[in-house]
Amino acid sequence: MAPALAAATLSAALFAPPAVAAIDLPPGMTASYVVLDRASGKKVADGEHERFRSASVVKVLIALDYLETLGAGREIPPADAALMQPMLRSSANDPASELWARGGYGAVVDRMVAKLGLTDTAPPADPGRWGFTATSAADVARVYEYILDSADAGHRAFVMGHLRASTKCSDAWDQSWGIPSAVGEAWAVKQGWSAWGDAPPPGDQCTGGRSAPAPEGASTSDVDLTSPLMHTSGTVGAGDEKIVVVLTLQDKDTPFRESANRITALTKTVVSAA
């Protein structure tokens, strides 16, 4: 399918009615999701415009804003490429904070909202808390749509290449739930998680380095800023066949591992339905 036709098909799918009814969720779990088949335009979705705090999923938007500001055809300076690699692959927070500040804090979000036509995304009330950016499954899917169909080819390869090389446990938490565990084929992924404490519970630690905890703090917003969350987003299949976004909030009494199993099971179900 020609890129222009593929983009038109996917844009239409973003606003089409969902293909299947809502899926029953376990008690204490709130979720919204979008799965888009880029070739057929088929969409499986529920609650796609419900707003969640983004957590580390916003790092894809931070990278995209940097690249769009840099300009098409421009080579990424080596120092900045090295800065973004751990942010995209391993969810490192310090690079995100540096690029967020360099880009003008909430202005990063404002630029991307205007350029991509995002309808549910807004900067955090506290400018320093990039993880409190409000977003929705529909808007996250739109970000991936833009990267795959409209972004500069070199910049697309840079972002998606790092998401395909996502590390499993580079910050002591097992990041392999959701898309990586739900599908047995090619994938690219950016995870987000928040409010699980400073360290994984005994038995859930992953071997590897560790970045600083995601920024937390008080803020005023209509978005839940306190409940434990797990988000999985990215693409599935050769040629990034499907865009997949699953955003979840979990009850504070649900263990990390059980929550990971829940989002993996939900992701597997919705990907299979699309």
N, C-alpha and C positions, 0 to 999 in steps of 0.2 A: 504494500500500500504506500502511495506517495506520502511524504511527510506532511504536506498541507492537508491532504484528505484525512490522514490519521489524526492530525490535530483537530480538524473540524468534527470528526466522529467522536473524539474523546470529549471535546468541549460540550457537544450536545448531550453526551452521556452524563456529564457532571450535573446537568439540570433535569435529567429524565427521572421518572418515577423509579423507585427501587424495584428490582426484579423479583425479590422474594419477601415474604412476611418477616416480621421481627423474630429473632431467635431468643428462646427463653434463656435467661441468665441465672447463675447461682445467686442465692440470697446474699445481700451485702455488696454486690458488684453492679456498678453502673458502667455502661459502655455505649459507644457509638462507633460506627465503622463504615467504610467505603471500600469496595473492591471494583476496579474498573478494568475490563478487558479492552486493551487499546486497539485491537484489530476489529472486534465485532461491535464494540460500544456497549456491551452488556454491563449492567451495573447491579451490584448487590449492596444495599445500604440500609442503615437504620439510624435515626438520630444524627444525621450527618452534619447538621448545622448547630448542634448543641456545643456550647463553648466549654473548653477545658483549659487549665493552665498548661502551657506547652512542655514544661520541663526541657530536657535536652533536645527534643525534636526541633526546637527553634534554631539549633546550630546549623541546620541545612539552610534556613532562611538567612542567617548571618553570613554564611559563606556565599550564598547567591548574591546578596546585596554587595558584598565586597567585589565579587567578580563583575557584576553589572556596572558598578562604579568604575572599575578598572577599564572596562570597555572591550568590545569584541575584537578578537585578533591580537590582543595585547598579551605578552608573555607574563606569567605570574612571577614576580620577584622571588628568587629562591628562599629568602628569609620568610616571606609570607606563605609560600607553599609549605615550608617546613612547619610553620605555625598551625596551618589548617589541617595537616595530616592527622595529628593525634586528636584534634577536635572532632573530625569526621569519622575516623576509624575507631577511636577508643573513648569517645565522649569526654575528652579532657576539658576541664572548665576554664583554666587560666587563659588558653588561647581565645576561647569564646568571649571572656571578659575583656580582653585586650581589643579584639576586633569590634566588640559592642561599643566600647568607649571611643575608639577611633572613628567609628561610623556615626557618632552622635547619639548613642543610647537609643531612645525610642524612635529617633529619626530613621534608624535602620528598618523598623517595622513600617513606619509611615510610607517610606519610599516603595517598599515591596507591596504594600496594600494598594497603592495607586497604580503601580506598574502591572501587577498581576490581576487586579480586579478582585481582591480578596474581600469577602463580605462579613466575616465573623472574627477577623483577626485585629487585635489592637495592642498597643504597647502597654507595659505594666504601669500601674500608678506610681510605683517607686522606680525611677529610671534605672537604678543600678541592678534591678532584679530581672535579668533577661529571662529566667526560667518561669517568671510569672506572666509572660506574654500570653494573652488570650488567643485561642485559635479553635478550629473545628476540624473534624475529619475531612469535610468537603474542601476546606482551604488548604490543608496539608496535601491532599490529593492534587489540588490545583498547582501547588508549588512543584511537585514532581512532574506534572504535565508540562509545565513551562520548561523545566530543565531538560526534559526528554525531547520536546518538539520545537522549542523556540530559542533556547540559550545557544551561545557560541559553542561550536562543536568541541573546541579544545577545553573550554570550561566545563561542558557536559562530561567529557571524558574524565576530567580531574575529579569532579564531585562523585560521579557514579563509580569510578574506579576505587576511590577510598571507601565508599559504602559497601562495595563488593568484598573489600578486605577487612570488614568490621571484626574487631577482636572480641574474643569470648569473655575475657575476665581481666581486662587490664586495670580496672580500678577496684579490685577485690570483690566486686559483685558479679555474679554470673549473668552475663548479658545475652545469653543464647535463647531466651524464651521468645515467644511470639513467632515471627516469620522464620528465623533460622531453624527452630525446632519443629515448626508446623509443616514445612515443605521439604521435599527431598530433591529439589532441583535448584538451578541457579537462582541466586537472590542477591539483592543489595538492601541494606537495612540501616536505619537510624532509630535507635531506641530512646526512650525517655522514662525516667523513674524518679520518684521524689517522696520524701517523708517516710523513709524506712529506717531512719536512725543513722548513726555515724559509721556503723560497721555491720556487715552481714551477721546473722545469728550463727551460733556454733553449728558446724556441719554444712553451712551454705557458702563458706568462703571459696573464692576462686584464687588460684595461684597467679601472681603477677603484680605489677606496680599498681599504684593508686593515685588518683588525682584528688584534689580538694572536693569536699561536699558541694553540691549545687547550692547557689545562693538561696537563702531563705530569709523571711522577715515579714513584718507587718505590711499590709497594703489594703487599699479600699477597692473593691471590685465585686461584680456580680458573679465572678468565677470562684469555684471552690479552691482555696489556696492552702488547705491544710490536710485533706484526706490523702492517704497513701495512693499513689498512682503508678500505673505501668502503661506505657504507650509503645506500640511497634509500628513502624512505617517504612515503606520502601517499595521495591519491585520484586516480582517473582517471574521466573521463566526466562528462557533464552530470548535475547533481544528485549528484555524488560517487558514481557508480554502483558503483565498485569500490574497495576498500581494498587497497593494494599495499605490501608491505614486503619488501625484499630486503637482507639483511645479508651482507657478504663480508669475508673476510680474504685478503690477497694475499701471495705470496712476496716477500721483500725485494728480490729482483733483478728483479721485474716493473716496467717503467717506468710512471709515472703514467698516461700516455695509453693504453697498452695495457690497464691495469687499468680505466680509464674505459670503454673500448670493450667490455671483458668484461662489466661490470655492466650496461651498456646493452643488450647482446645478450641477457643472461639475463633482464633485466626485460621486454624485448619478447617473449621466448618464453613466460614465465609469464603475462603479461597476456593474450596471445593464447589461451592454453589455458583461461583461466577463463571 
